[in-house]
Amino acid sequence: QVKIVESGGGLVQPGGSLTLSCTASGYPFSDFAMAWYRQAPGKERVEIATIGTIRDLQTYDESVKGRFTASRDKAKNTAYLQMNNLPPAGTAVYLCHPRPTNCWGRGTQVPVSE
């Protein structure tokens, strides 16, 4: 059974940094890309970063390029999202999603506020 658990969320001040973790189990972690999504209050889920299976190639949405870094530790079956210089608009639930699967975690909440 596939299980996805995001963690590391919490209150951060504007301009601050945070690293999210995504621990996965129940499937061959290294064989699947991992995508990160952001869902702001009242808005649709948006893909913001992906780390692929070939040389861990990363892609980023323009809104986070240069500020966010996706990575993963295959020995720990864990993916990470380093987020820097977070603006108030970064307030959202952040989720990870192994592709191609139908599996999602519950997400981790990141409020960005003074």
N, C-alpha and C positions, 0 to 999 in steps of 0.2 A: 504494500500500500504506500503510495507516494505521500510524503508529508513535507510541507514547506512552512518554515517558521521564521518570520522576520523579527528582529529585535534591534535595540539601540536607539529607538526614538526617545524624544523628550523635549522639554522646553529649551529653546535656544534663542539668544538675542540676535537681532538683525546684524548681519555681518559676521555672525559666528559660524562655527564648523561643527560637524557631527559625522560620525561614521556608523552606517547601518550594516547589519549582518543579516544574512539569509542562509539558514541551515536547512539542507535538504536530505531526504532519505527515501529509500524505496525504489530508486532507479539509478542507472549508471551516470553519476553526476558529470563526469568528464565528457560524456557523449552528447550532452545537450547544452545549447546556449542558455544563458540566463539574462532575462530582460528585467529592468526595473521600471516601475510605473509610479506616477504621482496622481493622486486624486484629491483635488482641493474641494473644500466644502461646496456642495451644490453644483459641482462640475463633473465632467466626464473624466474617466481614467485616461491618462496620457502616457505614452511610452517616452522615457527620458534617457535611458541608457541600455546598452546591450553588450554583453561580453560573449564572444563566439567560441567555437570549438577549435578553430584553426589559429594557432599561435595566440589564442586569447584576444583576437582582434576586437577592438571596442568601437562602438558607434554611439554618438550622443545627439540628442535634440539640441537645436541652436540655443534654446533657453538656458541650457546648463553647460554648454561646451566651454571648456577652460576653467570651470569651477568644480565640476564633479568628476570623479574617477572611479570607474568600475574595475574590480579585480576579483580574483578568487583563489582559494587554497584548495586544491583538489584532494589533498590528503585529509582535509577536515570536512570535505563536502560542504564548504561554506563560501558564499559569495559576499562581497562587500561593496558598499557605495560610500565613498568619501565625498562629503558635501562641504564645500567652502563658500564663504561669503553669501550666506543665505539671506535672502530678502524676506520681508513680511509675506510677500506673495508665495513664498515657499511653504507656507502653512498647508499641510496636507497629510493624508495617509499615504505612506510609501509601501509599495508591494513589490515582491519579486515573483517571477513567472518563468519556469523552465520551458524552453521552446524546442520542439513542438509538443506540447502537452495541453491538457485542459485543467491543469492543476494550479491552484493559487493558495497563498497563505492568507492570513487575516489582515496582514499589514501591520505597520507600526506608525504611531501618530507622531508627527513633528509639528508642534506649534512654534512659530517664529514671532516673538514678541518681546517687548521691553520687560 
